[in-house]
Amino acid sequence: MQTPFYGHVRQYEKIKKEIDDNINEVLMSGQYVLGPMLKRFEGELVKYFGTKHAIGVGNGTDAIWLALMAMDIGPGDEVITHPNTFFATAEAAWIAGCKVVFVDCDEKTRCIDPAKIEAAITPKTKAIIPVHLYGQCADMPAIAKIAKKHNLKVIEDNAQGIDGRGDTFKQGELSDAVATSFIIQKNLGCFGDGGALFTNDDKINERVRKLRSHGSVKRDHHSYGFNSRLDDLQAGVLSAKLKHITEWTDVRVKLAEQYTKGLKGVKAITLPYAKPGYRHVFHLYVVETKDANKRNDLLDFLVAGGVDAKTHYSIAIHKQEGFPWGKEYKIVGSIANAEKNAASCVSLPVFPELTAEEVDYSIKKVLEWDRKNS
């Protein structure tokens, strides 16, 4: 038996008519960039997400650095985040000219640890970028409290956490902006690259709309800007999918529960932690080997057995080979949790079109490995 990691084709086949109808509408409109489909999709995002503004941009990386630029955060400024996540979180800050300050993650959630943030704040600190890692929302109430105390901006990196929330907050309510990615691997993914920025701040909205399109919101009128626009074809794909995102998240949660129940009692690995009072959307179902030296052995065992497991962010950002920005980051305090997470993580297949039988097979293979390594 084989358990695939991605279900892109299965998902397309499931809602093919909805996607094809939207693509055909765009094609027949003759307007493929900053056209009516993008405008419609941005309106749907506003209604779904609950923020005042949604701006479609080229990708999630651009969403972060354009937000920083819109907030006048750049050269000479410091931005706090954690290193056990995708490279683009820090990369976006470097593109904006900032110095990245890494602090440790929480031992359970693997999101940034609010208790480690204040020690990293200096007069140069301008923003905190919490990442909703693997689909688990960071502790936004605690982060917002720190940001307010020190007059800092907060940009939520929501590339992995769309549809996530806490019982007492929604994404965007406790931050200045939320950046997300729509690349195909995401819970809400298009057929290429794409991203968006959500904000309740009129100034950020106005500035990002200019920055994404050569500094222009009116034909032939330009100021400083770039080329980072979500095209209408991708907006059409995403518009069709957005209608199903809550349903798909519910399926992900059920599949995660199936994994957790089936793997209960394992001794050589640690299962993911879903924080009480939060909606974990399980962009990834990540287990960790208790012995980091055995991570690759588990991965190789699963792949050889037909389970298309992956690693995600298996090298902490500050340890990337050939790292060219050695003077543009610093580490404050121990980051042992983040380094352990990066070194020991294995992502098991989880996507809405995955069958219960495929999950059971993955569980079977993980249990086989666990028995041999306990």
N, C-alpha and C positions, 0 to 999 in steps of 0.2 A: 504494500500500500504506500501511497505517497501523500504527504500533506504539504500543499504549496504555501508559500509565505504571502503571496499577493493574490487578490481576487479581482483585479481590474477588469478583465474580460467578462468574468461572471457578472460583475456589477453592471457593465455596459449592456450585456444581453438582457438583464432584468428590466432596465428602464430605457431600452434602446429607442423606442418611439419618442419618448419625451426629449431625449437628447437630440435625436435626429431632427425633430420638428424645430427645436430651437436653433440648431446649426443652419438648417434650411432657411429659417426666418432671417438670420444674419446674412447669409449668402445672397438672398434675394433683395435685401435692403440696400446692398452696395456700400454699406457703412461699417467698416471693420475695426476702426480705431476711434475711441471716444464717441461711439455711436449710441443709438437708442437702447441696444441690449445691455451695454455696460451701465447706462443710467438706470435702467430697470433693475438690474441685479444689485446695484448699490442701494437702491431703495428697498429691495427685499432684505438685504443685509441689515439695514437700519431697523426694519421692522422685527427681524429675527433677533438681532443682537441687543437691541434696546438702547444703543447710543444715538447721539444726535446726528453723527456723521459716519459714513463709511466711504473710503477712497480706494478704488482698485489700483494696484500698482504692479510692477513687473514681477516681483517675487517677495518672499518674506524677509530676505536680507535687506532689500531696498526699503521695506516698510519700517524697519528699525532705524536705519541710518537717516532716512528722510525725516523721521520723527525727531531724531536728535538735532538735525539741522534746523528744523522748524522751531525748535526750542532754543536755538542759538547755543547749543552745546557742541564743542569742537576742540580745536587745538588748545592744549594747556589744561583741559578739564579731565576729570576722572569719573569713570562709570563703574559701578560695583555689580558683579554677577558671580556665577560659579563656573568651574571648569569642566564639569562632567556633563556636558551637553554638546549639541552640534556646534561645530566651529563657527558657523555664521553668526551666532549671538555676539561673540567677541569681535568677529571680523567686521560686522556692521559698525561697531563703535570705532574700530581702527580706521575704517574708511572715512568716518566723520572727523578723524583726527584726534580722538580721545586716547587716554591711557586707560587700560582695563585693569581693574583691581579684582582679584579672585579671592573669594572666601569659601568656606566649606559648605557642604550641603547637609541637610538634616539626615540623620542616620536611617530613618524609616522611609520618609517620603522621597528622598533623594533630590528634592527641590532645595533652593537656597535656604539656609538656616538663618532666620531673622536674628537669633541671638548672637550671630557672628558679624552682623552688618555694622553696628555702631563703632566697633573697634577699628573699622576700615575707613571711617569717614574723616576727611581732612578738609581744610578750607578750599581745596580744589575739587572736591566731590560735587557733582551736579545731578547725578541720576542713579537710580537702581533699576536693573533689568532682571526681574525674576522670570524664570522659565517654568512653564507648567509641564514639567518633564514627564514623558511617557503618557500624558493625559491626566496626571494628578495636579490639581491647582496648587500653587504655592500658597503660603499663609498670608494672604493679602491684607487682612485686618492688621496683623502685626507689622507688616512692611509699610502699610499706609501710615500707621502711627509714627514709625521712625522717620519716614519721609516728611511728614508734617512738622515734626519736632525740629528737623534740620533744614527745612525749606528745600527739599530735593524733589526732582521730577521722578515719576515712575512710569516705565514702559513695560507692559506685560508682553513677554514673548509667548504667544499663544499658538505657535506653529504646530504643536502637538496636542493642544487642549481645547479645540473648538467644541462647544456644547458642554464644557465643564463649568462648574460653579461651586460655591459653598452655600450652605443653608441660609447664611446671613448676608450673602453678597453675590452679585453677578460680576462677571468680568467687565471691566470698564468703569465700574462704579467707584473703585478705590484707586484709580490710576489716572494719569494724564492721557495715555494712549495705549491701545492694544494692537500689536503687530501679529499678523498671521500669514501662513504660507498655504498655497493651494496646489503645490506640486502633487503629482498623481499619487504618491505614497500616503498623503495625509488623509485623515478621516473624511474631509471634504476636499477632493482632489480633482483638478482639471486634466486636460490631455497634453500638458506641457508644464511650463512655469507660470506662476501667478501668485499674487499676494494681495493683502489689503491692510489698511490701517483704520482703526475705529477710534473715535474720540468724541468727547462732548465739548471740546474747546474750539470755538469758532476760528481763532487765530491759527491754531495748528492745522485745522481743516483747510483754510484759505492758503496757507503757505505750502502745504504738501501738494495740493492740487496744482499750484504753480510749478513747484519743483519737479513733479513727475513728468511735466510736458514742456521742457525748455523754457520754464519761467513764464508760461503763457496760459491765460484763460480766455483770451480774445484773439481772434485771428490777426496775425501780423504784429501783435504786441508781445514783446518778450523781455524777460529779465533773466537773472542767473537761474539756471535749472539744468535738468537732465532728461533722459528719455527712459521712463520707467512707467509704462502704462499697461494695465490689464486689457488685452484686446477683446473685442466683442465675441469672437468665436469661443474663447475660453469662458467668458462671462455667460454665454449661452449654456455651455456644459454645466457650469456651476449652478446656474439658476435651476436647471432641471434636478440636480442632485440635492440642493438645499432643502427642497420640500421633504426629503427623506432622512435628513441628518439625525433628527431625534430618534426616529425608528431604528436607524442603523446603530446609533449609540446604545440603545437599549439591548440590541442583539450582542454587541461587543461586551456589555456588562454581564450578560447571561453566559457567554462563552468563557469569560474570565472566572465567573463563579464555578463553572464546570471544571476548569483547570484547577482552581484552588481546592475544590472538594476532592478531585481525583488525586491530587498531589499531597494531600494532607498526610503528615507524618514523615515526609522525606527528611533525611538526616544530613545529606551532603550539600544541599542547596537551600537557599532562602527564597521564599515566595514574595511576590510584590505586596506592598502595604497600601490599602485603600483607607485614607484618613476618614474617620467617622465625621459625618456632617458635610461631606464633600461628594460631588458627583465626579468620580474618576471615569474618564471616557475610554480608557484603555486603547489609546493609539498604539501602544505596545504592551505586551504582557512579558515583563522582564523578570527572569529568575537570576539569582547570583550563586555561583559556587562559593561555599564557605572558604575553600582553599582556592585563592586566585590562580594558583599554578595549574589548577585542573580545569579552568574555563575552556581552553582550547580542546581539551580532551572531550568534554561534554559536547561542545559544538561539533567536532568531527564525528563523534558517535551518532549524534542525531542525524546529521546530513547523510552519513553512510547508511543509516537505517531508513531513509526516505522522508525524514522530517526536515523541511527546508528552513531550519533555524538560522538566525543571523546574529551579528553583534551590532550594537548601536552605540557609538561614541566610546569605543573600546580603548581609545587613547585620549586621556585628558588633554584639553586644549594646550596647556602650557608644556606638554610633553611631545607635541607633534614634531616629527622629524623635519629638519630643515627650517625650523621656526624662524621667520625673518624679522620678528618684531621684539627681539629680546629686551629692548629698553622701553617698550611701550606697555608693559604689564608689570604688576607686582602681586605678591601673595601676602595676605595678612593672616597670621595664625596658622594653625594646622589645617591641612585640607585632606586629612587621612580618609575621611568618609568618601569624598569625591574620587580620590585615587583608587580606593577599594572598589567602588561602584564601577568605574571605568574598566578596571582590570578583571572583573569577575562576572560581567553581565552577559546574558544570553537571552535573545528575544525569541519567544515561541510564536508560531503563526496565530494571528488573531485578526479576522476581518469579517464583516457581516455575512458574507456568502459562504463562509467556512461551515462545514457540516459538523454535527455532533459526533459523527463517526470519525471524522478526521481529527477532531480534538481528542477523542478517546485514544486514537492511535498514537498521537503525540504524547499523551500522558503515559501510555504503556512504555514507550521508548525511554522517557525520562525516568520512570520507575526502574527500568532495567539498569540504567546507568547508575542510579542512586544506590541500588542494592550492591553493585560491584565496588562502590566507592565509599560505603559507609563503614 
